[in-house]
Amino acid sequence: MTGPVGHRVWVLPAGRIPFPSNGSEPEFTSFDALCVLNAGGGPAELALTVYYEDAEPVGPYPVCVPARRVRHIRFNDLIDPEALRLDRPFGVVVNSSTPVVVQFSRQDTRLPGSLAIATTLAFPADPGAPITVAAGPGGVGPAGAGPVGACDHDPQDGG
């Protein structure tokens, strides 16, 4: 028997539901999805919050994963409080009432007669957990890269 494994907070920064899809529905509908494993003895109450480049966060989207179960959640199916926007970059933070493991998957059928599938583990980011970044001299990013991603400018105005 396995007890709780995983983390309570997971981050996925690179979502984008591919659009349009080609092929019969629902098996060939493009999607981004989460697979959540709850190996613990009680239900995992999840709250998903979606972040966009140019809009305020949306959520929470409540999801329950029963004890000792796995659940697949297609972002395409998240409707309340608002349907996710297709073919638009987004990130998501998953907060769970109990430790879980979160995996991300994408099925892309935009090209006729073609199917692409990608999957990766989400980033575990429980509050207080150390996050270490090896920075180059004088800033953030790999050695020699200099500062990256500073928030003191607006990319829309070129500054």
C-alpha positions as protocol buffer text, in pm:
chain_id: "A"
residue {
  index: 1
  type: MET
  ca { x: 0 y: 0 z: 0 }
}
residue {
  index: 2
  type: THR
  ca { x: 134 y: 343 z: -96 }
}
residue {
  index: 3
  type: GLY
  ca { x: 75 y: 662 z: 99 }
}
residue {
  index: 4
  type: PRO
  ca { x: 70 y: 1017 z: -32 }
}
residue {
  index: 5
  type: VAL
  ca { x: 346 y: 1097 z: -279 }
}
residue {
  index: 6
  type: GLY
  ca { x: 423 y: 1411 z: -471 }
}
residue {
  index: 7
  type: HIS
  ca { x: 365 y: 1775 z: -389 }
}
residue {
  index: 8
  type: ARG
  ca { x: 79 y: 2013 z: -310 }
}
residue {
  index: 9
  type: VAL
  ca { x: 172 y: 2284 z: -562 }
}
residue {
  index: 10
  type: TRP
  ca { x: 263 y: 2219 z: -927 }
}
residue {
  index: 11
  type: VAL
  ca { x: 342 y: 2467 z: -1204 }
}
residue {
  index: 12
  type: LEU
  ca { x: 308 y: 2429 z: -1579 }
}
residue {
  index: 13
  type: PRO
  ca { x: 428 y: 2741 z: -1761 }
}
residue {
  index: 14
  type: ALA
  ca { x: 392 y: 2637 z: -2127 }
}
residue {
  index: 15
  type: GLY
  ca { x: 34 y: 2551 z: -2218 }
}
residue {
  index: 16
  type: ARG
  ca { x: -126 y: 2624 z: -2555 }
}
residue {
  index: 17
  type: ILE
  ca { x: -423 y: 2423 z: -2680 }
}
residue {
  index: 18
  type: PRO
  ca { x: -345 y: 2356 z: -3049 }
}
residue {
  index: 19
  type: PHE
  ca { x: -610 y: 2484 z: -3294 }
}
residue {
  index: 20
  type: PRO
  ca { x: -758 y: 2385 z: -3532 }
}
residue {
  index: 21
  type: SER
  ca { x: -783 y: 2006 z: -3510 }
}
residue {
  index: 22
  type: ASN
  ca { x: -804 y: 1756 z: -3795 }
}
residue {
  index: 23
  type: GLY
  ca { x: -970 y: 1416 z: -3779 }
}
residue {
  index: 24
  type: SER
  ca { x: -1269 y: 1263 z: -3605 }
}
residue {
  index: 25
  type: GLU
  ca { x: -1379 y: 1385 z: -3263 }
}
residue {
  index: 26
  type: PRO
  ca { x: -1310 y: 1327 z: -2981 }
}
residue {
  index: 27
  type: GLU
  ca { x: -1012 y: 1096 z: -3040 }
}
residue {
  index: 28
  type: PHE
  ca { x: -835 y: 1336 z: -3279 }
}
residue {
  index: 29
  type: THR
  ca { x: -925 y: 1665 z: -3113 }
}
residue {
  index: 30
  type: SER
  ca { x: -609 y: 1856 z: -3022 }
}
residue {
  index: 31
  type: PHE
  ca { x: -571 y: 1913 z: -2649 }
}
residue {
  index: 32
  type: ASP
  ca { x: -350 y: 2002 z: -2356 }
}
residue {
  index: 33
  type: ALA
  ca { x: -417 y: 1790 z: -2049 }
}
residue {
  index: 34
  type: LEU
  ca { x: -304 y: 1710 z: -1698 }
}
residue {
  index: 35
  type: CYS
  ca { x: -276 y: 1362 z: -1554 }
}
residue {
  index: 36
  type: VAL
  ca { x: -298 y: 1371 z: -1174 }
}
residue {
  index: 37
  type: LEU
  ca { x: -203 y: 1073 z: -955 }
}
residue {
  index: 38
  type: ASN
  ca { x: -341 y: 1068 z: -600 }
}
residue {
  index: 39
  type: ALA
  ca { x: -177 y: 772 z: -425 }
}
residue {
  index: 40
  type: GLY
  ca { x: -299 y: 887 z: -82 }
}
residue {
  index: 41
  type: GLY
  ca { x: -586 y: 756 z: 129 }
}
residue {
  index: 42
  type: GLY
  ca { x: -812 y: 1062 z: 95 }
}
residue {
  index: 43
  type: PRO
  ca { x: -946 y: 1269 z: -194 }
}
residue {
  index: 44
  type: ALA
  ca { x: -730 y: 1543 z: -344 }
}
residue {
  index: 45
  type: GLU
  ca { x: -920 y: 1869 z: -391 }
}
residue {
  index: 46
  type: LEU
  ca { x: -745 y: 2064 z: -666 }
}
residue {
  index: 47
  type: ALA
  ca { x: -772 y: 2431 z: -757 }
}
residue {
  index: 48
  type: LEU
  ca { x: -631 y: 2520 z: -1100 }
}
residue {
  index: 49
  type: THR
  ca { x: -549 y: 2883 z: -1177 }
}
residue {
  index: 50
  type: VAL
  ca { x: -474 y: 2977 z: -1539 }
}
residue {
  index: 51
  type: TYR
  ca { x: -241 y: 3265 z: -1628 }
}
residue {
  index: 52
  type: TYR
  ca { x: -223 y: 3444 z: -1966 }
}
residue {
  index: 53
  type: GLU
  ca { x: 32 y: 3684 z: -2118 }
}
residue {
  index: 54
  type: ASP
  ca { x: -213 y: 3971 z: -2150 }
}
residue {
  index: 55
  type: ALA
  ca { x: -503 y: 3906 z: -1911 }
}
residue {
  index: 56
  type: GLU
  ca { x: -568 y: 3856 z: -1542 }
}
residue {
  index: 57
  type: PRO
  ca { x: -554 y: 3500 z: -1403 }
}
residue {
  index: 58
  type: VAL
  ca { x: -870 y: 3290 z: -1431 }
}
residue {
  index: 59
  type: GLY
  ca { x: -983 y: 3041 z: -1171 }
}
residue {
  index: 60
  type: PRO
  ca { x: -997 y: 2855 z: -958 }
}
residue {
  index: 61
  type: TYR
  ca { x: -1117 y: 2557 z: -1161 }
}
residue {
  index: 62
  type: PRO
  ca { x: -1209 y: 2297 z: -895 }
}
residue {
  index: 63
  type: VAL
  ca { x: -1120 y: 1933 z: -966 }
}
residue {
  index: 64
  type: CYS
  ca { x: -1140 y: 1629 z: -735 }
}
residue {
  index: 65
  type: VAL
  ca { x: -915 y: 1325 z: -766 }
}
residue {
  index: 66
  type: PRO
  ca { x: -1043 y: 1038 z: -549 }
}
residue {
  index: 67
  type: ALA
  ca { x: -809 y: 848 z: -317 }
}
residue {
  index: 68
  type: ARG
  ca { x: -576 y: 598 z: -485 }
}
residue {
  index: 69
  type: ARG
  ca { x: -683 y: 709 z: -833 }
}
residue {
  index: 70
  type: VAL
  ca { x: -553 y: 885 z: -1141 }
}
residue {
  index: 71
  type: ARG
  ca { x: -752 y: 1150 z: -1328 }
}
residue {
  index: 72
  type: HIS
  ca { x: -700 y: 1298 z: -1675 }
}
residue {
  index: 73
  type: ILE
  ca { x: -814 y: 1659 z: -1712 }
}
residue {
  index: 74
  type: ARG
  ca { x: -834 y: 1814 z: -2059 }
}
residue {
  index: 75
  type: PHE
  ca { x: -792 y: 2190 z: -2050 }
}
residue {
  index: 76
  type: ASN
  ca { x: -1042 y: 2199 z: -2339 }
}
residue {
  index: 77
  type: ASP
  ca { x: -1307 y: 2073 z: -2093 }
}
residue {
  index: 78
  type: LEU
  ca { x: -1251 y: 2345 z: -1831 }
}
residue {
  index: 79
  type: ILE
  ca { x: -1552 y: 2576 z: -1870 }
}
residue {
  index: 80
  type: ASP
  ca { x: -1635 y: 2733 z: -1532 }
}
residue {
  index: 81
  type: PRO
  ca { x: -1544 y: 3007 z: -1445 }
}
residue {
  index: 82
  type: GLU
  ca { x: -1442 y: 3058 z: -1813 }
}
residue {
  index: 83
  type: ALA
  ca { x: -1352 y: 2840 z: -2111 }
}
residue {
  index: 84
  type: LEU
  ca { x: -981 y: 2838 z: -2191 }
}
residue {
  index: 85
  type: ARG
  ca { x: -883 y: 3024 z: -2507 }
}
residue {
  index: 86
  type: LEU
  ca { x: -766 y: 2802 z: -2792 }
}
residue {
  index: 87
  type: ASP
  ca { x: -424 y: 2850 z: -2953 }
}
residue {
  index: 88
  type: ARG
  ca { x: -321 y: 3105 z: -2690 }
}
residue {
  index: 89
  type: PRO
  ca { x: -23 y: 3065 z: -2454 }
}
residue {
  index: 90
  type: PHE
  ca { x: -111 y: 3001 z: -2090 }
}
residue {
  index: 91
  type: GLY
  ca { x: 42 y: 2873 z: -1769 }
}
residue {
  index: 92
  type: VAL
  ca { x: -130 y: 2698 z: -1481 }
}
residue {
  index: 93
  type: VAL
  ca { x: -70 y: 2659 z: -1109 }
}
residue {
  index: 94
  type: VAL
  ca { x: -223 y: 2349 z: -949 }
}
residue {
  index: 95
  type: ASN
  ca { x: -286 y: 2366 z: -573 }
}
residue {
  index: 96
  type: SER
  ca { x: -386 y: 2042 z: -402 }
}
residue {
  index: 97
  type: SER
  ca { x: -519 y: 1964 z: -56 }
}
residue {
  index: 98
  type: THR
  ca { x: -290 y: 1659 z: -41 }
}
residue {
  index: 99
  type: PRO
  ca { x: 33 y: 1559 z: -218 }
}
residue {
  index: 100
  type: VAL
  ca { x: -19 y: 1448 z: -579 }
}
residue {
  index: 101
  type: VAL
  ca { x: 193 y: 1395 z: -891 }
}
residue {
  index: 102
  type: VAL
  ca { x: 108 y: 1602 z: -1201 }
}
residue {
  index: 103
  type: GLN
  ca { x: 206 y: 1524 z: -1561 }
}
residue {
  index: 104
  type: PHE
  ca { x: 134 y: 1741 z: -1867 }
}
residue {
  index: 105
  type: SER
  ca { x: 38 y: 1602 z: -2210 }
}
residue {
  index: 106
  type: ARG
  ca { x: -38 y: 1759 z: -2548 }
}
residue {
  index: 107
  type: GLN
  ca { x: -202 y: 1602 z: -2852 }
}
residue {
  index: 108
  type: ASP
  ca { x: -159 y: 1813 z: -3165 }
}
residue {
  index: 109
  type: THR
  ca { x: -359 y: 1727 z: -3478 }
}
residue {
  index: 110
  type: ARG
  ca { x: -333 y: 2061 z: -3660 }
}
residue {
  index: 111
  type: LEU
  ca { x: -167 y: 1906 z: -3966 }
}
residue {
  index: 112
  type: PRO
  ca { x: -401 y: 1677 z: -4168 }
}
residue {
  index: 113
  type: GLY
  ca { x: -296 y: 1313 z: -4143 }
}
residue {
  index: 114
  type: SER
  ca { x: -50 y: 1387 z: -3863 }
}
residue {
  index: 115
  type: LEU
  ca { x: -58 y: 1327 z: -3489 }
}
residue {
  index: 116
  type: ALA
  ca { x: 197 y: 1465 z: -3242 }
}
residue {
  index: 117
  type: ILE
  ca { x: 202 y: 1373 z: -2874 }
}
residue {
  index: 118
  type: ALA
  ca { x: 426 y: 1528 z: -2608 }
}
residue {
  index: 119
  type: THR
  ca { x: 439 y: 1475 z: -2234 }
}
residue {
  index: 120
  type: THR
  ca { x: 643 y: 1598 z: -1938 }
}
residue {
  index: 121
  type: LEU
  ca { x: 629 y: 1615 z: -1560 }
}
residue {
  index: 122
  type: ALA
  ca { x: 504 y: 1950 z: -1426 }
}
residue {
  index: 123
  type: PHE
  ca { x: 731 y: 2151 z: -1194 }
}
residue {
  index: 124
  type: PRO
  ca { x: 678 y: 2083 z: -818 }
}
residue {
  index: 125
  type: ALA
  ca { x: 671 y: 2419 z: -639 }
}
residue {
  index: 126
  type: ASP
  ca { x: 545 y: 2378 z: -284 }
}
residue {
  index: 127
  type: PRO
  ca { x: 575 y: 2701 z: -83 }
}
residue {
  index: 128
  type: GLY
  ca { x: 897 y: 2708 z: 113 }
}
residue {
  index: 129
  type: ALA
  ca { x: 1064 y: 2446 z: -105 }
}
residue {
  index: 130
  type: PRO
  ca { x: 1405 y: 2567 z: -219 }
}
residue {
  index: 131
  type: ILE
  ca { x: 1435 y: 2658 z: -586 }
}
residue {
  index: 132
  type: THR
  ca { x: 1795 y: 2691 z: -699 }
}
residue {
  index: 133
  type: VAL
  ca { x: 1904 y: 2861 z: -1020 }
}
residue {
  index: 134
  type: ALA
  ca { x: 2268 y: 2862 z: -1122 }
}
residue {
  index: 135
  type: ALA
  ca { x: 2324 y: 3218 z: -1239 }
}
residue {
  index: 136
  type: GLY
  ca { x: 2602 y: 3355 z: -1449 }
}
residue {
  index: 137
  type: PRO
  ca { x: 2816 y: 3647 z: -1334 }
}
residue {
  index: 138
  type: GLY
  ca { x: 2611 y: 3954 z: -1245 }
}
residue {
  index: 139
  type: GLY
  ca { x: 2264 y: 3825 z: -1308 }
}
residue {
  index: 140
  type: VAL
  ca { x: 2005 y: 3570 z: -1379 }
}
residue {
  index: 141
  type: GLY
  ca { x: 2048 y: 3302 z: -1641 }
}
residue {
  index: 142
  type: PRO
  ca { x: 2329 y: 3073 z: -1749 }
}
residue {
  index: 143
  type: ALA
  ca { x: 2688 y: 3186 z: -1721 }
}
residue {
  index: 144
  type: GLY
  ca { x: 2762 y: 3449 z: -1983 }
}
residue {
  index: 145
  type: ALA
  ca { x: 2396 y: 3505 z: -2073 }
}
residue {
  index: 146
  type: GLY
  ca { x: 2345 y: 3817 z: -1861 }
}
residue {
  index: 147
  type: PRO
  ca { x: 2011 y: 3920 z: -1712 }
}
residue {
  index: 148
  type: VAL
  ca { x: 1709 y: 3749 z: -1864 }
}
residue {
  index: 149
  type: GLY
  ca { x: 1339 y: 3825 z: -1833 }
}
residue {
  index: 150
  type: ALA
  ca { x: 1359 y: 4147 z: -1630 }
}
residue {
  index: 151
  type: CYS
  ca { x: 1017 y: 4287 z: -1545 }
}
residue {
  index: 152
  type: ASP
  ca { x: 1120 y: 4654 z: -1555 }
}
residue {
  index: 153
  type: HIS
  ca { x: 1017 y: 4705 z: -1918 }
}
residue {
  index: 154
  type: ASP
  ca { x: 709 y: 4658 z: -2134 }
}
residue {
  index: 155
  type: PRO
  ca { x: 774 y: 4430 z: -2436 }
}
residue {
  index: 156
  type: GLN
  ca { x: 478 y: 4592 z: -2614 }
}
residue {
  index: 157
  type: ASP
  ca { x: 652 y: 4933 z: -2635 }
}
residue {
  index: 158
  type: GLY
  ca { x: 994 y: 4796 z: -2724 }
}
residue {
  index: 159
  type: GLY
  ca { x: 1143 y: 4901 z: -2388 }
}
